[in-house]
Amino acid sequence: MAIQCPISSLAMADGLPDSASPAAPAAAKAGGFSLPYVVACGLAMGTADVVPGVSGGSMAFILGIYGELLEAIAGFDLGLLALLRRGQWQAAAARIHLGFLLPLVAGLAVSVLVMVRPITWLYAAHPVFLFAFFFGLILGAILLIARHAHWGAQGLVAMAAGVVLALLLVTQAPVTMPHDPFTLFWSGAVAIMAMILPGISGSFLLLVLGQYQYVMEGVKAFDLPILLPFAAGCAIGLISFVRLLRWLLHRYHGQVVALLVGFMAGSLWKIWPFRTVIESTRNAKGKLIVLRDALAPPPDAGSLVVAAVLAAAGIALVVGIEQLQHRVGVEEMGG
């Protein structure tokens, strides 16, 4: 069932859409999804966003909530402020799909806070295991999502552009940047725009900008002077970028899906589990920071077998998610 991303033409206008009228239904439903499913999606997205090289947007795409997520975020606009000023709380909640967004954000926040320590530990101690699993996950998603792309000349060009752009981004070496509030603000804005794109990792862009370790330490310590400017940048960047992406999906769905498939395919370079370090340094705390690396073959047969099993588990999980979507009536991934 190839379902298009649910883009309302009225929501694209400057005026208030039907869903913002006083007669709009309450936003108690999670966008047609069950509450446990939405919370689980948030948990999955949060876990993915913590891993440099993996995109939470990929998880939203795989889990079939991508269109609903864009719709919800796009509701944060001047129309929402007008509803709030008039005290139309029910219509305001419906405009931002509050019944969907709240459990999703709650699951995402809990996942980031809970998973940041084990994921960063795996990233440092067992990167092969971590990236082998996510490699299979993304590869499986590419194969299934590609069915919904437009594969004419325009689609092929879009996919090629996505692959090239992703490779340009994921092969950048980290730079040294200050950690002042302004830098944290715009770093958050750039990272969140990447996080919403399947295949482009916001965490990796933070790594490129020299902010990943600093922000992760801030999350672990719940350091508000770090988190507040970063979160503000995330909010502004997300609201601004989503409206453009939503419009593109509405007008050029098949081509944009092909572009996103290209993003995901290009990102596989960064999450290939076997790598060799070309250049590295240590931060102020003595932690090793990889500046440049390259693909490498498996060091031995045992490592190859373990990586293959974990990659197969990632592919199997994607197939299982698709089967679950059919059973519970959720949109197919990429729809």
Wavefront OBJ file of the C-alpha trace (Angstrom):
o trace
v 0.000 0.000 0.000
v 1.997 2.965 -1.272
v 0.532 5.859 0.688
v 1.758 9.389 -0.028
v 2.979 11.620 2.799
v -0.200 13.229 4.184
v 0.316 16.846 3.017
v -2.716 19.076 3.247
v -2.910 21.748 0.556
v -4.723 24.067 2.931
v -1.871 23.807 5.415
v 0.406 25.260 2.763
v -1.532 28.517 2.651
v -0.986 31.484 4.912
v -4.441 31.209 6.399
v -5.589 28.694 9.002
v -6.395 25.200 7.707
v -9.618 23.400 8.471
v -7.862 21.521 11.252
v -7.319 24.852 13.027
v -10.998 25.791 13.172
v -12.904 25.590 16.472
v -14.721 22.541 15.143
v -11.520 20.621 14.586
v -11.348 17.275 16.410
v -9.281 17.003 19.558
v -5.704 15.869 19.081
v -6.117 12.967 21.443
v -5.360 10.403 18.773
v -1.718 9.824 17.994
v -2.174 10.709 14.340
v -3.947 7.405 13.640
v -1.121 5.447 15.282
v -1.443 3.595 18.570
v 0.104 5.325 21.568
v 2.581 2.489 22.328
v 3.704 2.488 18.685
v 4.384 6.241 18.720
v 6.333 6.007 21.991
v 8.350 3.116 20.534
v 9.069 5.236 17.439
v 10.366 8.003 19.689
v 12.594 5.548 21.530
v 13.992 4.256 18.234
v 14.588 7.757 16.865
v 16.346 8.886 20.047
v 18.625 5.854 20.031
v 19.547 6.434 16.376
v 20.188 10.142 16.893
v 22.794 9.416 19.571
v 24.898 7.364 17.111
v 27.207 9.434 14.862
v 26.497 8.348 11.285
v 22.893 7.229 11.889
v 19.860 9.472 11.361
v 16.732 9.637 13.492
v 14.998 10.696 10.291
v 15.870 7.294 8.840
v 14.044 5.644 11.738
v 10.978 7.872 11.235
v 11.022 6.935 7.538
v 11.391 3.222 8.293
v 8.645 3.306 10.922
v 6.130 5.007 8.629
v 5.664 8.197 10.675
v 7.742 10.556 8.532
v 4.847 12.386 6.863
v 2.963 12.740 10.150
v 6.095 14.090 11.833
v 6.590 16.759 9.161
v 2.933 17.763 9.430
v 3.158 18.105 13.199
v 6.319 20.221 13.152
v 5.027 22.458 10.358
v 2.087 23.381 12.599
v 4.370 25.554 14.728
v 3.772 28.824 12.895
v 1.968 32.156 13.114
v -1.349 30.369 12.703
v -0.685 28.472 15.921
v 0.080 31.721 17.747
v -3.206 33.177 16.485
v -5.128 30.200 17.845
v -3.377 30.446 21.197
v -4.127 34.172 21.460
v -7.825 33.439 20.861
v -7.783 30.674 23.466
v -8.700 27.968 20.930
v -6.706 25.297 22.729
v -8.346 22.304 21.074
v -7.752 23.654 17.570
v -4.173 24.575 18.475
v -3.527 21.036 19.710
v -4.972 19.605 16.497
v -2.829 21.929 14.383
v 0.422 20.507 15.802
v -0.926 16.931 16.099
v -0.315 17.096 19.831
v -1.658 13.604 20.492
v 1.046 12.275 18.167
v 3.852 14.704 18.957
v 3.819 14.516 22.766
v 4.330 10.737 23.093
v 6.870 10.804 20.259
v 8.952 13.559 21.882
v 8.599 11.887 25.279
v 9.927 8.600 23.885
v 12.723 10.395 22.058
v 13.798 12.386 25.129
v 13.751 9.326 27.388
v 15.751 7.366 24.829
v 18.441 10.053 24.504
v 18.790 10.413 28.276
v 18.840 6.656 28.906
v 20.802 5.508 25.848
v 23.465 8.222 25.671
v 25.765 6.350 28.080
v 25.536 2.813 26.618
v 25.601 4.088 23.020
v 28.618 6.328 23.568
v 30.293 3.388 25.363
v 29.569 1.059 22.439
v 30.759 3.737 20.029
v 34.068 3.938 21.893
v 34.553 0.285 22.904
v 32.756 -1.823 20.271
v 32.135 0.312 17.171
v 32.131 -2.730 14.864
v 29.159 -4.277 16.673
v 27.247 -0.988 16.764
v 27.798 -0.014 13.155
v 27.323 -3.516 11.729
v 23.801 -3.597 13.151
v 22.926 -0.116 11.896
v 24.523 -0.870 8.512
v 22.093 -3.752 8.066
v 19.215 -1.625 9.337
v 19.848 1.167 6.830
v 20.591 -1.243 3.979
v 17.310 -3.068 4.565
v 15.446 0.234 4.701
v 16.977 1.381 1.402
v 15.832 -1.781 -0.369
v 12.268 -1.469 0.925
v 11.863 2.320 0.666
v 13.222 2.367 -2.900
v 9.940 0.806 -4.061
v 8.222 4.157 -3.452
v 10.702 6.309 -5.349
v 10.276 7.656 -8.880
v 12.823 5.785 -11.004
v 12.622 7.781 -14.212
v 15.437 10.072 -15.296
v 14.530 12.651 -12.638
v 14.503 10.057 -9.879
v 17.865 8.626 -10.887
v 19.412 12.106 -10.977
v 17.882 12.869 -7.565
v 19.249 9.640 -6.081
v 22.716 10.290 -7.528
v 22.633 13.820 -6.091
v 21.666 12.389 -2.701
v 24.543 9.906 -2.761
v 27.077 12.589 -3.734
v 25.840 15.093 -1.146
v 25.830 12.465 1.600
v 29.380 11.389 0.719
v 30.556 15.006 0.731
v 29.110 15.459 4.215
v 30.209 12.181 5.819
v 33.784 12.399 4.549
v 34.459 15.807 6.117
v 37.118 15.913 8.827
v 36.113 17.405 12.205
v 37.065 21.038 12.749
v 37.938 22.889 15.927
v 35.117 25.216 16.947
v 34.445 27.229 20.107
v 31.719 26.141 22.535
v 30.124 29.540 23.116
v 26.283 29.871 23.148
v 26.088 31.292 19.616
v 28.121 28.422 18.143
v 26.028 25.915 20.078
v 22.869 27.605 18.745
v 23.748 27.394 15.043
v 25.321 23.958 15.488
v 21.990 22.779 16.900
v 20.141 24.299 13.936
v 22.423 22.552 11.407
v 22.362 19.235 13.254
v 18.576 19.110 13.622
v 18.082 19.761 9.905
v 20.290 16.736 9.259
v 18.484 14.655 11.879
v 15.158 15.065 10.079
v 16.692 13.881 6.784
v 16.906 10.107 6.379
v 20.532 9.118 5.940
v 22.165 12.342 7.141
v 23.258 12.054 10.754
v 22.902 15.112 12.950
v 25.273 13.501 15.435
v 27.918 13.128 12.755
v 27.566 16.772 11.725
v 28.070 17.696 15.378
v 31.214 15.563 15.223
v 32.365 17.475 12.114
v 31.635 20.786 13.849
v 33.631 19.715 16.892
v 30.572 19.805 19.159
v 29.553 16.139 19.545
v 31.538 15.220 22.647
v 30.826 18.593 24.282
v 27.056 18.320 23.729
v 26.962 14.650 24.799
v 28.761 15.537 28.027
v 26.212 18.302 28.527
v 23.365 15.811 28.066
v 24.930 13.405 30.558
v 25.356 16.169 33.168
v 22.097 17.944 32.220
v 24.154 21.142 31.888
v 21.606 23.862 31.031
v 24.137 26.479 29.822
v 25.045 23.947 27.114
v 21.606 22.474 26.477
v 19.508 25.660 26.292
v 21.260 27.392 23.359
v 21.652 24.062 21.578
v 17.946 23.249 22.042
v 16.932 26.733 20.867
v 18.961 26.260 17.686
v 17.364 22.862 17.161
v 13.867 24.342 17.484
v 14.465 27.223 15.062
v 16.272 25.082 12.508
v 13.666 22.330 12.608
v 10.626 24.582 12.206
v 12.241 26.478 9.326
v 13.530 23.472 7.400
v 10.508 21.208 7.773
v 8.209 23.566 5.875
v 10.495 23.403 2.819
v 10.886 19.620 3.009
v 7.130 19.180 3.462
v 6.404 21.298 0.380
v 8.913 19.331 -1.695
v 7.368 16.014 -0.630
v 3.927 17.326 -1.550
v 4.986 18.482 -5.014
v 7.665 15.938 -5.969
v 7.065 12.904 -3.772
v 8.702 10.215 -5.908
v 11.739 12.304 -6.743
v 12.241 13.415 -3.120
v 12.006 9.799 -1.927
v 14.680 8.930 -4.520
v 16.817 11.782 -3.142
v 16.362 10.510 0.408
v 17.235 6.969 -0.695
v 20.422 8.457 -2.139
v 21.149 10.173 1.183
v 20.762 6.871 2.989
v 22.904 4.990 0.447
v 25.663 7.584 0.676
v 25.587 7.455 4.461
v 26.510 3.743 4.363
v 30.118 4.837 3.810
v 30.187 6.325 7.288
v 28.665 3.322 9.052
v 30.718 0.600 7.350
v 31.840 -1.244 10.494
v 35.492 -1.815 9.570
v 37.650 1.305 9.392
v 41.229 2.395 9.661
v 42.187 5.638 11.375
v 44.251 8.002 9.222
v 44.450 10.979 11.557
v 43.407 11.424 15.186
v 43.920 13.643 18.209
v 42.965 13.751 21.877
v 40.659 16.257 23.509
v 41.258 18.074 26.818
v 40.022 15.008 28.724
v 42.421 12.680 26.929
v 39.730 11.021 24.795
v 40.724 9.936 21.300
v 39.036 11.968 18.535
v 39.198 10.548 14.995
v 39.822 13.304 12.468
v 39.994 11.198 9.312
v 39.403 7.525 8.636
v 38.885 5.202 5.687
v 37.159 1.940 4.858
v 39.064 -1.211 5.736
v 38.535 -4.955 5.179
v 37.551 -7.186 8.119
v 40.644 -8.006 10.223
v 39.738 -11.694 10.459
v 37.033 -14.210 9.610
v 35.531 -14.101 13.097
v 34.978 -10.341 12.932
v 33.392 -10.701 9.508
v 30.978 -13.381 10.765
v 29.937 -11.327 13.807
v 29.422 -8.219 11.665
v 27.428 -10.183 9.094
v 25.167 -11.666 11.782
v 24.520 -8.230 13.299
v 23.873 -6.711 9.869
v 21.454 -9.535 9.097
v 19.715 -8.812 12.400
v 19.337 -5.171 11.301
v 17.833 -6.228 7.962
v 15.524 -8.690 9.733
v 14.357 -5.941 12.076
v 13.403 -3.728 9.120
v 11.464 -6.601 7.516
v 9.774 -7.285 10.844
v 8.810 -3.616 11.164
v 7.261 -3.700 7.712
v 5.240 -6.803 8.602
v 4.115 -5.129 11.831
v 3.022 -2.071 9.848
v 0.858 -4.262 7.609
v -0.754 -5.882 10.667
v -1.511 -2.666 12.556
v -2.434 -0.577 9.510
v 0.462 1.876 9.666
v 1.718 3.539 6.465
v 4.486 1.636 4.754
v 7.981 2.980 5.181
v 8.698 5.524 2.523
v 4.989 6.052 1.857
l 1 2 3 4 5 6 7 8 9 10 11 12 13 14 15 16 17 18 19 20 21 22 23 24 25 26 27 28 29 30 31 32 33 34 35 36 37 38 39 40 41 42 43 44 45 46 47 48 49 50 51 52 53 54 55 56 57 58 59 60 61 62 63 64 65 66 67 68 69 70 71 72 73 74 75 76 77 78 79 80 81 82 83 84 85 86 87 88 89 90 91 92 93 94 95 96 97 98 99 100 101 102 103 104 105 106 107 108 109 110 111 112 113 114 115 116 117 118 119 120 121 122 123 124 125 126 127 128 129 130 131 132 133 134 135 136 137 138 139 140 141 142 143 144 145 146 147 148 149 150 151 152 153 154 155 156 157 158 159 160 161 162 163 164 165 166 167 168 169 170 171 172 173 174 175 176 177 178 179 180 181 182 183 184 185 186 187 188 189 190 191 192 193 194 195 196 197 198 199 200 201 202 203 204 205 206 207 208 209 210 211 212 213 214 215 216 217 218 219 220 221 222 223 224 225 226 227 228 229 230 231 232 233 234 235 236 237 238 239 240 241 242 243 244 245 246 247 248 249 250 251 252 253 254 255 256 257 258 259 260 261 262 263 264 265 266 267 268 269 270 271 272 273 274 275 276 277 278 279 280 281 282 283 284 285 286 287 288 289 290 291 292 293 294 295 296 297 298 299 300 301 302 303 304 305 306 307 308 309 310 311 312 313 314 315 316 317 318 319 320 321 322 323 324 325 326 327 328 329 330 331 332 333 334 335
